[in-house]
Amino acid sequence: MTAPSPEAERLSATVVGRVQGVGFRWWVRSVADRLGLGGWVMNGPDERTVEVVAEGSVPALDELERLLREGPPGAVVERVEARRSPASGSYPRFQITRP
């Protein structure tokens, strides 16, 4: 585990809407990679949510959160429940995972 930089934060978000079966997780991973974030994305337990945990710089997390509210083509985002906390430094890269 790498110590997080003092400027790093964690974004934990639940995205609600038509977000499964539309490539949402792959899109999030692509965006997170482009922004230099570590963390993970996975489908929620129902068919209407995707869970995201990302760590990195505040500007990159701000951009990810903004984009999560839009989603990729084919998705319909109804709401994003987001919270911030200190980064743990546990995620050297961003990956798609399963519950």
C-alpha positions in Angstrom: 0.0 0.0 0.0 1.3 3.4 -1.0 0.8 6.4 1.3 -1.6 8.9 -0.3 -0.4 12.3 -1.2 -1.7 15.0 1.3 -3.8 16.5 -1.5 -5.5 13.2 -2.3 -9.1 12.4 -1.5 -11.5 9.5 -1.9 -14.8 9.8 -3.8 -17.4 7.2 -3.0 -20.4 7.3 -5.2 -23.6 5.4 -6.0 -25.0 6.2 -9.4 -28.7 5.5 -9.8 -30.7 5.1 -13.0 -30.3 3.1 -16.2 -26.6 2.4 -15.6 -26.3 -1.3 -16.0 -26.1 -3.0 -19.4 -25.0 0.3 -21.1 -21.2 0.1 -20.7 -21.2 2.3 -17.7 -18.4 0.5 -15.8 -16.1 0.4 -18.8 -16.8 4.1 -19.4 -16.0 4.9 -15.8 -12.8 3.0 -16.0 -11.8 4.8 -19.1 -12.5 8.2 -17.5 -10.7 7.3 -14.3 -7.7 6.1 -16.3 -7.6 9.3 -18.3 -7.8 11.4 -15.0 -5.1 9.3 -13.3 -7.3 8.0 -10.6 -7.1 4.7 -8.6 -10.1 2.7 -7.3 -12.8 0.5 -8.6 -16.3 0.4 -10.1 -18.9 -2.4 -9.9 -22.6 -3.0 -10.5 -24.8 -2.6 -7.4 -26.9 -5.4 -6.1 -30.0 -4.3 -8.1 -30.2 -3.4 -11.7 -30.3 0.3 -11.2 -27.0 1.2 -9.4 -23.3 1.3 -10.0 -20.9 1.8 -7.1 -17.7 3.8 -7.6 -14.7 4.4 -5.3 -11.9 6.6 -6.7 -8.9 8.2 -5.2 -6.7 11.0 -6.5 -6.4 14.7 -6.8 -9.4 16.9 -5.9 -9.6 18.4 -9.4 -9.7 14.9 -11.0 -12.3 13.7 -8.6 -14.4 16.9 -9.2 -14.3 16.1 -13.0 -15.2 12.4 -12.4 -18.1 13.4 -10.2 -19.3 15.8 -12.8 -19.1 13.2 -15.6 -20.8 10.5 -13.4 -23.9 12.8 -13.4 -23.9 12.7 -17.2 -22.9 9.1 -17.9 -22.0 7.6 -21.3 -24.4 7.5 -24.3 -27.2 5.1 -23.5 -27.2 5.7 -19.8 -29.9 7.6 -17.9 -28.5 9.0 -14.7 -31.2 9.9 -12.2 -29.0 10.8 -9.3 -25.5 10.5 -7.9 -25.0 10.0 -4.1 -21.4 11.1 -3.5 -19.3 11.6 -0.4 -15.7 12.5 0.1 -13.2 11.3 2.6 -9.4 11.1 3.0 -7.6 8.8 0.5 -6.3 5.5 1.8 -3.6 5.0 -0.9 -4.9 1.5 -1.4 -5.6 1.7 -5.1 -2.6 1.9 -7.5 -4.8 1.6 -10.5 -8.5 1.7 -11.5 -10.4 -1.5 -12.1 -13.8 -3.0 -12.8 -14.7 -5.5 -10.0 -17.7 -7.6 -9.0 -19.6 -7.8 -5.8 
